[in-house]
């Protein structure tokens, strides 16, 4: 019973990938607004492509607009979801850890930026705005000060 409790507590306590792990794997780290999402397919994969207006580049080549590819998509008849992946929500300001045009650690590499903090649900596969959680946000989310993130990445 005690081992079970500690296993559950460790799952709830922190996201599976910490900032230092994300930073080591990322060749680009940006802050920006999710402008639009669209679906693209090729012979092997279906992707959601999110267009991001970059407001700040913390690592990598500075560009005003980038595209991020996320496995899975919303189709007319069904959604194709990939376990561990996230969906970026149009209108959200986000902090993204990227390798090429994909998130590091799938959903682990995406944070919502609000009140100069980068918010992450304690479950990497869940992505939402902490504002919508009301008084539960400190129970459901971890957050990092953006100035601390900036200094870590320099």
C-alpha positions as CSV (number, residue, x, y, z in Angstrom):
1,X,0.0,0.0,0.0
2,X,2.8,2.5,0.9
3,X,4.6,1.7,-2.4
4,X,1.4,2.4,-4.3
5,X,1.0,5.7,-2.5
6,X,4.5,6.8,-3.4
7,X,4.1,5.8,-7.0
8,X,0.9,7.9,-7.3
9,X,2.5,10.8,-5.5
10,X,5.5,10.8,-7.9
11,X,3.1,10.9,-10.9
12,X,1.2,13.8,-9.4
13,X,4.3,15.7,-8.2
14,X,6.0,16.8,-11.4
15,X,5.9,16.5,-15.2
16,X,7.9,13.6,-16.6
17,X,10.4,15.9,-18.4
18,X,12.0,18.7,-16.5
19,X,13.1,22.0,-18.0
20,X,16.8,21.0,-18.1
21,X,16.0,17.8,-20.0
22,X,13.8,19.7,-22.5
23,X,16.6,22.4,-22.9
24,X,19.2,19.7,-23.6
25,X,17.2,18.2,-26.4
26,X,15.9,21.4,-28.0
27,X,17.6,23.2,-30.8
28,X,15.0,26.0,-30.7
29,X,13.0,27.5,-27.9
30,X,10.4,30.1,-28.6
31,X,7.6,32.1,-27.0
32,X,4.7,33.0,-29.3
33,X,1.0,32.9,-30.1
34,X,-0.8,30.0,-31.7
35,X,-2.4,31.6,-34.7
36,X,-4.0,28.7,-36.6
37,X,-4.0,25.0,-36.9
38,X,-4.4,23.0,-40.1
39,X,-4.2,19.3,-41.1
40,X,-1.6,17.9,-43.5
41,X,-1.2,14.3,-44.7
42,X,1.3,12.4,-46.7
43,X,1.4,8.7,-47.5
44,X,2.5,7.7,-44.0
45,X,1.3,10.3,-41.6
46,X,-1.3,12.8,-40.7
47,X,-0.2,16.0,-38.9
48,X,-1.7,19.0,-37.2
49,X,0.5,22.0,-38.3
50,X,0.3,24.9,-35.9
51,X,1.4,28.3,-37.1
52,X,3.1,30.3,-34.3
53,X,3.8,34.1,-34.3
54,X,7.1,34.2,-32.4
55,X,7.4,37.1,-29.9
56,X,10.7,35.9,-28.4
57,X,13.4,33.4,-29.4
58,X,15.3,32.0,-26.5
59,X,17.4,29.6,-28.5
60,X,18.0,29.0,-32.2
61,X,17.3,30.9,-35.4
62,X,15.0,33.9,-34.9
63,X,12.0,33.9,-37.2
64,X,8.8,35.9,-37.0
65,X,6.5,33.0,-37.9
66,X,7.2,29.2,-37.5
67,X,5.2,26.0,-38.1
68,X,5.1,23.2,-35.6
69,X,4.1,19.7,-36.7
70,X,2.2,17.6,-34.2
71,X,1.3,13.9,-35.0
72,X,-2.4,13.4,-35.3
73,X,-5.2,15.6,-36.6
74,X,-8.8,16.6,-36.5
75,X,-10.7,15.2,-39.5
76,X,-14.3,15.7,-40.5
77,X,-15.4,12.2,-39.4
78,X,-13.0,11.7,-36.4
79,X,-10.0,12.9,-34.5
80,X,-6.7,11.1,-34.7
81,X,-5.0,11.3,-31.4
82,X,-1.4,10.2,-30.6
83,X,-0.9,9.3,-26.9
84,X,1.5,11.7,-25.3
85,X,1.0,14.4,-27.9
86,X,-0.6,17.7,-27.2
87,X,-2.9,20.0,-29.2
88,X,-1.9,23.6,-29.3
89,X,-4.9,25.9,-28.9
90,X,-5.4,28.9,-31.1
91,X,-5.0,32.2,-29.3
92,X,-2.8,30.8,-26.5
93,X,0.6,32.2,-25.8
94,X,3.0,29.3,-25.5
95,X,6.6,28.4,-24.7
96,X,7.8,25.7,-27.0
97,X,10.9,23.5,-26.8
98,X,11.5,22.3,-30.4
99,X,13.8,19.9,-32.3
100,X,13.4,20.9,-35.9
101,X,9.7,21.5,-36.4
102,X,8.4,19.1,-33.7
103,X,8.0,19.4,-29.9
104,X,10.7,17.8,-27.7
105,X,9.2,15.0,-25.7
106,X,5.9,15.3,-27.6
107,X,3.5,17.1,-25.2
108,X,6.2,17.7,-22.6
109,X,7.7,20.5,-24.8
110,X,4.7,22.8,-24.7
111,X,3.7,25.2,-22.0
112,X,1.0,27.9,-21.7
113,X,2.5,31.3,-20.9
114,X,0.3,33.5,-18.5
115,X,1.3,36.2,-16.0
116,X,5.0,35.8,-17.0
117,X,5.0,32.1,-15.9
118,X,5.2,29.0,-18.1
119,X,2.4,26.6,-17.0
120,X,2.4,22.9,-17.5
121,X,-0.3,20.4,-16.5
122,X,1.2,17.8,-14.2
123,X,0.3,15.3,-16.8
124,X,2.3,15.9,-20.0
125,X,-0.4,14.6,-22.3
126,X,-2.9,17.2,-21.0
127,X,-2.7,20.7,-22.4
128,X,-5.1,23.5,-21.3
129,X,-5.1,27.0,-20.0
130,X,-4.5,27.2,-16.3
131,X,-6.9,30.2,-16.2
132,X,-9.8,27.8,-17.0
133,X,-8.9,25.7,-13.8
134,X,-9.8,28.5,-11.4
135,X,-8.8,27.8,-7.8
136,X,-7.5,24.3,-8.8
137,X,-4.7,25.6,-11.0
138,X,-2.0,25.2,-8.3
139,X,-3.2,21.6,-7.7
140,X,-3.2,20.7,-11.4
141,X,-0.3,22.6,-12.8
142,X,3.3,23.4,-12.2
143,X,4.7,26.7,-13.3
144,X,8.1,28.2,-13.9
145,X,9.1,31.9,-13.8
146,X,9.9,33.1,-17.4
147,X,12.9,35.1,-16.2
148,X,14.3,32.0,-14.6
149,X,13.8,30.1,-17.9
150,X,15.4,32.9,-19.9
151,X,18.5,32.9,-17.6
152,X,18.7,29.1,-17.7
153,X,18.8,29.0,-21.5
154,X,21.4,31.7,-22.0
